[in-house]
Amino acid sequence: MDEPQTPVTVSLEDLRKDSVSFDTLEQAFGPSSLGILLVKDLPPEFIPLRHKLLSYASYLANLPEAELEKLSCPSAKYLTGWSRGKETLKSGHYDTLKGSYYVNCAFYQDPSLQRAPADSESDDFTEYTAPNVWPAETQLPGFRATFEELCTLIIDVAVLVARACDRYAGVNVEGYERGYLERVVRGSRTTKARLLHYFPGVLMSPVPLPAAGDDSSVSDPPAPTTISQSTKTTHNNDNDTDTDPADDWCATHIDHGCLTGLTSAMYVDESTTTTTTTVFPDPTASTSTSPSTQPPTLPFPPLPELPGPSSPTSGLYIHSRTNAITKVSIPRTNLAFQTGEALQLVTRGKFRAVPHFVRGAGDGEGGSRDDGGGEGGGRGARIARNTLAVFTQPNLQEIVDVRRGLTFGEFAREVVGRNM
């Protein structure tokens, strides 16, 4: 029996020195790979930034529904700001198991930018051209600064991974534009970040889609998603997207950008921590000088992090090139980078997009634990899972398929069309 594949790991210093070998890149991203590269020895600020932002995910998700609604952006197809229950699962139900907070990362180019510039060709890409929506500092002090700082760090590392890919493609891909991927990642105004919170105690039946002609019980679904994490795929094995129940937290899909930066997931027992709205001062409350009504002057404290999930089967899984399903664990001190479809196009298949999914635990994460077993909490625990993905992708007018003259915007429309 073949040994299961494991992710390839390189150091940040190796990337900086351009000393990552072509063999290593093929093992990470090539035709027989898992399509994922781990980067270790990150700047020292990464660890506290990760802990802080993933803690904010729990604080954010526990804001009152009325406040979360103010942070939603229907005009951006719910792909800017807060989103929950707007995507559909393969079962045909709205997904209420997780909440997402989407942020446009144009600030990487200019701190004053909160969206990609709009033009006539981007009229139907409001998910990129709508400005970011941020909670008030009186609600989540320090949230925006932490979010932007961590995303900037992740994109900085993605630029180095892109440069390594350029070195390889310059030798192995005929007609490859020198420095293409580094230029695209460094100069993108459409890179998108997604902060995810998988709720505890919500594994009851999701909200069903309304019957034909019935718009009374559930709001209309948003327009088709065009950013990376929503590109679903099918496989030629028995564990196909439409039949495999394992991908219950996030269905099998491939990203359609270039490189996706991922933090390791953070597991929190929300039964033992204060993440409810009692920690948030109400901006409309009395202006009394009582400490209970004064906004905090410092960011909220990071939450205690559990050693891991309560079930060894929950987490990120990758469909390998040989159709094997491999569970991948990302160390807390590392970043992971996955390949997307745009990178596959640009390298003419030398680097391949990777199908992956997230599996829940049934009664641990995303639910209440009563048996006291597993790493992630004891009797009565309510385990939440928080993580961050940063989808680096070309600007809408960037050519991603030279042979067809296809821009990234046109390619994104193709993705929507084949998934409708």
Secondary structure per residue as TSV (DSSP state, phi and psi in degrees):
chain	resnum	aa	ss	phi	psi
A	1	M	-	360.0	134.4
A	2	D	-	-69.2	143.8
A	3	E	-	-70.1	140.1
A	4	P	-	-63.2	145.6
A	5	Q	-	-70.7	150.8
A	6	T	-	-125.6	150.8
A	7	P	-	-64.3	149.0
A	8	V	E	-82.6	138.5
A	9	T	E	-120.2	134.6
A	10	V	E	-129.4	162.4
A	11	S	E	-93.3	155.3
A	12	L	H	-60.1	-37.0
A	13	E	H	-65.2	-38.0
A	14	D	H	-60.6	-40.0
A	15	L	H	-66.0	-42.0
A	16	R	H	-63.3	-36.6
A	17	K	T	-86.6	1.2
A	18	D	T	56.4	38.8
A	19	S	-	-107.5	9.1
A	20	V	-	-75.7	123.6
A	21	S	-	-72.6	159.2
A	22	F	H	-63.6	-36.5
A	23	D	H	-59.5	-42.1
A	24	T	H	-63.1	-43.2
A	25	L	H	-65.0	-38.0
A	26	E	H	-66.2	-38.2
A	27	Q	H	-65.7	-31.3
A	28	A	H	-82.1	-44.7
A	29	F	H	-122.3	-6.5
A	30	G	S	-73.2	-177.3
A	31	P	T	-58.7	-27.1
A	32	S	T	-109.3	19.3
A	33	S	S	-95.9	176.7
A	34	L	-	-84.5	-8.1
A	35	G	S	70.5	30.4
A	36	I	E	-145.0	140.3
A	37	L	E	-127.2	129.1
A	38	L	E	-96.4	138.0
A	39	V	E	-117.7	123.7
A	40	K	E	-109.4	178.1
A	41	D	S	57.9	47.4
A	42	L	-	-76.2	166.2
A	43	P	-	-54.2	146.4
A	44	P	T	-60.4	-24.5
A	45	E	T	-73.0	-14.3
A	46	F	H	-60.8	-45.6
A	47	I	H	-61.4	-50.9
A	48	P	H	-67.7	-32.6
A	49	L	H	-64.2	-45.0
A	50	R	H	-58.9	-48.0
A	51	H	H	-61.0	-42.2
A	52	K	H	-66.4	-49.5
A	53	L	H	-67.5	-40.0
A	54	L	H	-69.6	-26.4
A	55	S	H	-68.1	-41.7
A	56	Y	H	-56.9	-30.8
A	57	A	H	-58.1	-40.0
A	58	S	H	-71.0	-42.9
A	59	Y	H	-59.8	-46.3
A	60	L	H	-59.2	-50.0
A	61	A	H	-65.0	-18.0
A	62	N	T	-99.3	9.8
A	63	L	S	-64.3	156.2
A	64	P	-	-58.5	148.2
A	65	E	H	-55.9	-37.6
A	66	A	H	-63.2	-37.0
A	67	E	H	-72.0	-39.2
A	68	L	H	-64.4	-35.9
A	69	E	H	-61.9	-36.7
A	70	K	H	-66.2	-23.2
A	71	L	T	-93.0	3.8
A	72	S	-	-91.5	156.9
A	73	C	-	-137.3	84.6
A	74	P	G	-58.1	-34.6
A	75	S	G	-65.9	-20.2
A	76	A	G	-99.8	21.5
A	77	K	T	62.5	27.4
A	78	Y	T	60.8	27.6
A	79	L	-	-112.1	16.5
A	80	T	S	-134.9	135.0
A	81	G	E	77.9	-153.9
A	82	W	E	-80.0	140.6
A	83	S	E	-147.7	127.2
A	84	R	E	-149.6	134.7
A	85	G	S	74.0	20.2
A	86	K	-	-104.7	-18.1
A	87	E	S	-94.6	155.5
A	88	T	B	-106.8	140.4
A	89	L	-	-83.2	166.9
A	90	K	T	-63.8	-18.5
A	91	S	T	-76.4	-8.6
A	92	G	S	89.7	13.5
A	93	H	B	-107.8	154.8
A	94	Y	B	-69.1	142.1
A	95	D	-	-87.4	103.6
A	96	T	-	-104.7	6.7
A	97	L	S	-73.8	-23.1
A	98	K	E	-139.3	155.3
A	99	G	E	-118.1	148.9
A	100	S	E	-126.9	147.5
A	101	Y	E	-125.3	112.9
A	102	Y	E	-98.5	138.7
A	103	V	E	-135.3	130.2
A	104	N	E	-76.9	134.4
A	105	C	-	-102.9	29.5
A	106	A	G	-61.7	-19.8
A	107	F	G	-61.0	-17.8
A	108	Y	G	-63.3	-30.5
A	109	Q	T	-82.3	-38.5
A	110	D	-	-155.9	120.0
A	111	P	T	-55.2	-20.3
A	112	S	T	-84.7	-11.2
A	113	L	-	-85.9	131.8
A	114	Q	-	-123.0	12.8
A	115	R	S	-166.7	165.4
A	116	A	-	-75.5	143.4
A	117	P	-	-59.8	138.7
A	118	A	-	-89.9	142.5
A	119	D	-	-148.6	-177.6
A	120	S	G	-62.6	-27.4
A	121	E	G	-83.3	-10.5
A	122	S	G	-111.7	14.6
A	123	D	T	-57.7	-34.6
A	124	D	T	-97.3	15.7
A	125	F	-	-117.0	53.0
A	126	T	H	-65.8	-17.6
A	127	E	H	-63.7	-20.8
A	128	Y	H	-101.8	-32.5
A	129	T	H	-93.5	-11.0
A	130	A	S	-75.8	138.5
A	131	P	-	-69.3	153.6
A	132	N	-	-60.3	151.4
A	133	V	-	-114.1	123.2
A	134	W	-	-120.6	141.7
A	135	P	-	-67.7	152.4
A	136	A	-	-63.3	151.2
A	137	E	T	-60.9	-26.2
A	138	T	T	-73.5	-16.5
A	139	Q	T	-91.4	-52.8
A	140	L	S	-133.3	76.7
A	141	P	T	-60.6	129.1
A	142	G	T	88.1	-5.8
A	143	F	H	-62.7	-51.3
A	144	R	H	-62.2	-46.8
A	145	A	H	-60.3	-42.9
A	146	T	H	-65.1	-43.5
A	147	F	H	-59.8	-50.2
A	148	E	H	-66.0	-37.4
A	149	E	H	-67.4	-43.2
A	150	L	H	-69.0	-41.6
A	151	C	H	-61.8	-40.1
A	152	T	H	-61.0	-43.9
A	153	L	H	-60.8	-44.0
A	154	I	H	-65.1	-41.7
A	155	I	H	-66.7	-37.6
A	156	D	H	-55.3	-44.1
A	157	V	H	-70.9	-38.0
A	158	A	H	-59.9	-36.2
A	159	V	H	-59.9	-40.3
A	160	L	H	-70.2	-38.1
A	161	V	H	-63.8	-41.3
A	162	A	H	-61.9	-39.8
A	163	R	H	-63.4	-38.8
A	164	A	H	-64.0	-41.5
A	165	C	H	-62.7	-38.5
A	166	D	H	-61.1	-41.9
A	167	R	H	-59.0	-44.6
A	168	Y	H	-66.2	-48.9
A	169	A	H	-66.6	-32.2
A	170	G	H	-60.7	-27.1
A	171	V	H	-94.8	-33.0
A	172	N	H	-108.6	-7.8
A	173	V	S	-119.1	116.4
A	174	E	T	-62.6	131.4
A	175	G	T	74.3	13.1
A	176	Y	-	-67.3	133.4
A	177	E	-	-71.5	123.8
A	178	R	T	-59.3	129.2
A	179	G	T	71.1	17.2
A	180	Y	H	-59.3	-54.6
A	181	L	H	-67.8	-39.1
A	182	E	H	-61.8	-42.1
A	183	R	H	-61.6	-42.8
A	184	V	H	-65.3	-48.0
A	185	V	H	-67.6	-42.6
A	186	R	H	-67.4	-34.8
A	187	G	H	-99.9	3.9
A	188	S	-	-71.0	138.6
A	189	R	S	-111.0	8.4
A	190	T	-	-114.4	4.5
A	191	T	-	-58.2	136.6
A	192	K	E	-126.8	134.8
A	193	A	E	-107.5	146.6
A	194	R	E	-134.1	110.8
A	195	L	E	-90.3	124.1
A	196	L	E	-114.5	138.4
A	197	H	E	-128.2	114.8
A	198	Y	E	-91.4	116.6
A	199	F	-	-72.9	142.9
A	200	P	T	-80.0	149.1
A	201	G	T	69.9	28.5
A	202	V	-	-124.7	25.1
A	203	L	-	-86.5	22.3
A	204	M	S	-77.7	179.1
A	205	S	-	-59.3	129.6
A	206	P	-	-66.2	166.9
A	207	V	-	-67.9	124.3
A	208	P	B	-75.2	155.3
A	209	L	-	-67.0	146.8
A	210	P	-	-68.3	151.7
A	211	A	-	-67.2	158.7
A	212	A	T	-53.8	128.9
A	213	G	T	83.0	-3.4
A	214	D	-	-105.6	110.2
A	215	D	-	-116.1	22.4
A	216	S	S	-88.2	-26.3
A	217	S	S	-103.2	-27.9
A	218	V	S	-135.3	141.4
A	219	S	-	-66.4	159.8
A	220	D	-	-61.4	143.8
A	221	P	-	-67.7	153.2
A	222	P	-	-70.8	168.3
A	223	A	S	-63.4	158.6
A	224	P	-	-55.4	136.8
A	225	T	-	-72.0	141.9
A	226	T	-	-118.5	-3.9
A	227	I	S	-89.5	172.6
A	228	S	G	-52.9	-48.2
A	229	Q	G	-70.1	-4.0
A	230	S	G	-103.6	4.2
A	231	T	E	-78.5	101.4
A	232	K	E	-79.9	157.1
A	233	T	-	-143.4	161.7
A	234	T	-	-120.7	164.0
A	235	H	-	-130.7	163.0
A	236	N	S	-93.4	12.2
A	237	N	S	-104.8	-174.3
A	238	D	S	-75.8	-14.2
A	239	N	S	-101.1	55.0
A	240	D	-	-76.4	157.6
A	241	T	T	-52.7	-35.3
A	242	D	T	-84.1	-12.1
A	243	T	T	-123.0	-17.1
A	244	D	-	-83.5	117.3
A	245	P	T	-79.4	-3.7
A	246	A	T	-69.1	-29.7
A	247	D	-	-88.2	56.6
A	248	D	-	-79.9	-23.1
A	249	W	S	-88.1	-38.0
A	250	C	E	-150.8	115.2
A	251	A	E	-63.6	156.2
A	252	T	E	-56.8	130.7
A	253	H	E	-158.6	167.8
A	254	I	E	-122.3	143.8
A	255	D	-	-75.0	146.8
A	256	H	-	-110.7	15.5
A	257	G	S	-91.6	-149.4
A	258	C	S	-96.3	-70.0
A	259	L	E	-129.4	133.8
A	260	T	E	-106.8	119.4
A	261	G	E	-89.1	132.5
A	262	L	E	-127.9	137.0
A	263	T	-	-88.7	163.2
A	264	S	-	-68.8	153.6
A	265	A	-	-73.6	148.0
A	266	M	E	-111.9	128.5
A	267	Y	E	-106.0	130.1
A	268	V	E	-128.3	134.5
A	269	D	E	-90.9	100.7
A	270	E	T	-76.8	-3.0
A	271	S	T	-80.8	-14.9
A	272	T	S	-115.3	3.6
A	273	T	S	-128.1	157.1
A	274	T	-	-93.9	99.2
A	275	T	-	-120.6	5.3
A	276	T	S	-79.4	174.9
A	277	T	G	-68.1	-7.1
A	278	T	G	-66.6	-19.5
A	279	V	G	-87.1	-5.7
A	280	F	S	-103.6	122.2
A	281	P	-	-68.6	139.1
A	282	D	-	-84.4	116.9
A	283	P	T	-60.0	-20.6
A	284	T	T	-94.1	1.1
A	285	A	S	-73.7	175.7
A	286	S	-	-55.8	149.7
A	287	T	-	-90.7	18.5
A	288	S	-	-54.0	151.1
A	289	T	-	-82.6	6.3
A	290	S	-	-57.7	136.2
A	291	P	G	-54.8	-28.6
A	292	S	G	-71.3	-16.7
A	293	T	G	-112.5	0.5
A	294	Q	S	-86.6	134.5
A	295	P	-	-62.6	144.7
A	296	P	-	-65.7	148.6
A	297	T	S	-94.3	-10.1
A	298	L	S	-125.1	155.8
A	299	P	-	-58.0	156.3
A	300	F	-	-63.5	148.4
A	301	P	-	-68.0	142.5
A	302	P	-	-59.0	146.7
A	303	L	-	-83.3	152.8
A	304	P	-	-61.7	132.8
A	305	E	-	-101.5	129.9
A	306	L	-	-71.8	156.3
A	307	P	S	-59.9	-29.1
A	308	G	S	177.2	-174.2
A	309	P	-	-69.0	157.8
A	310	S	S	-74.9	-19.4
A	311	S	S	-118.9	131.7
A	312	P	T	-68.1	-10.7
A	313	T	T	-92.0	-11.8
A	314	S	-	-84.6	151.7
A	315	G	E	135.1	-162.6
A	316	L	E	-86.2	131.7
A	317	Y	E	-125.0	147.0
A	318	I	E	-123.4	134.8
A	319	H	E	-83.6	111.2
A	320	S	-	-72.1	171.3
A	321	R	T	-66.0	-19.5
A	322	T	T	-96.1	12.5
A	323	N	S	72.6	10.0
A	324	A	-	-78.2	149.5
A	325	I	E	-105.1	120.8
A	326	T	E	-120.2	127.6
A	327	K	E	-80.7	132.4
A	328	V	E	-117.3	127.0
A	329	S	-	-108.6	131.5
A	330	I	-	-104.4	119.7
A	331	P	-	-59.8	149.0
A	332	R	T	-59.8	-28.8
A	333	T	T	-87.3	-0.8
A	334	N	-	-112.7	163.0
A	335	L	E	-111.7	149.5
A	336	A	E	-114.7	147.3
A	337	F	E	-128.4	124.7
A	338	Q	E	-108.6	152.4
A	339	T	E	-84.2	148.5
A	340	G	-	-121.1	174.7
A	341	E	H	-64.9	-35.0
A	342	A	H	-62.9	-39.3
A	343	L	H	-64.9	-38.8
A	344	Q	H	-61.4	-42.5
A	345	L	H	-64.0	-46.9
A	346	V	H	-63.2	-38.2
A	347	T	T	-93.2	8.2
A	348	R	T	53.8	41.1
A	349	G	T	87.3	-1.6
A	350	K	S	-64.7	-39.5
A	351	F	S	-110.1	134.7
A	352	R	-	-113.8	141.6
A	353	A	-	-65.8	144.7
A	354	V	-	-112.0	122.5
A	355	P	-	-72.6	135.0
A	356	H	E	-150.9	163.7
A	357	F	E	-153.5	168.2
A	358	V	E	-118.1	130.1
A	359	R	E	-108.1	134.6
A	360	G	-	-87.3	-173.6
A	361	A	-	-118.5	3.1
A	362	G	S	82.1	-62.0
A	363	D	S	-132.2	15.7
A	364	G	S	-111.9	-98.2
A	365	E	B	-60.0	146.0
A	366	G	T	66.9	20.9
A	367	G	E	-168.1	-170.6
A	368	S	E	-109.2	134.0
A	369	R	E	-99.4	133.2
A	370	D	-	-121.7	-3.0
A	371	D	S	-103.6	-5.8
A	372	G	-	72.9	9.0
A	373	G	-	-93.6	171.3
A	374	G	S	77.4	172.1
A	375	E	S	-72.4	-37.6
A	376	G	S	-89.4	57.8
A	377	G	-	109.2	157.2
A	378	G	-	-109.4	-151.2
A	379	R	T	-58.2	130.1
A	380	G	T	78.2	5.7
A	381	A	E	-65.6	148.8
A	382	R	E	-124.7	96.6
A	383	I	E	-91.9	125.0
A	384	A	E	-108.2	152.6
A	385	R	E	-121.1	126.5
A	386	N	E	-123.1	139.9
A	387	T	E	-156.8	169.8
A	388	L	E	-132.9	133.8
A	389	A	E	-123.0	136.5
A	390	V	E	-120.3	115.1
A	391	F	E	-96.7	101.6
A	392	T	E	-83.2	129.9
A	393	Q	-	-150.6	159.7
A	394	P	-	-67.7	159.0
A	395	N	-	-63.0	157.4
A	396	L	T	-60.4	-31.5
A	397	Q	T	-91.0	0.9
A	398	E	-	-73.6	134.4
A	399	I	E	-73.6	126.3
A	400	V	E	-114.3	-16.8
A	401	D	E	-130.3	98.0
A	402	V	T	-63.6	-38.3
A	403	R	T	-64.0	-34.1
A	404	R	T	-100.8	-6.3
A	405	G	T	65.4	32.8
A	406	L	E	-88.9	127.6
A	407	T	E	-84.6	166.4
A	408	F	H	-65.0	-36.8
A	409	G	H	-61.7	-43.5
A	410	E	H	-65.8	-38.9
A	411	F	H	-63.8	-40.6
A	412	A	H	-61.9	-38.0
A	413	R	H	-64.9	-38.6
A	414	E	H	-59.6	-42.4
A	415	V	H	-60.9	-44.7
A	416	V	H	-61.0	-43.9
A	417	G	H	-61.9	-40.6
A	418	R	H	-79.7	-9.7
A	419	N	T	-108.6	7.8
A	420	M	-	-86.8	360.0
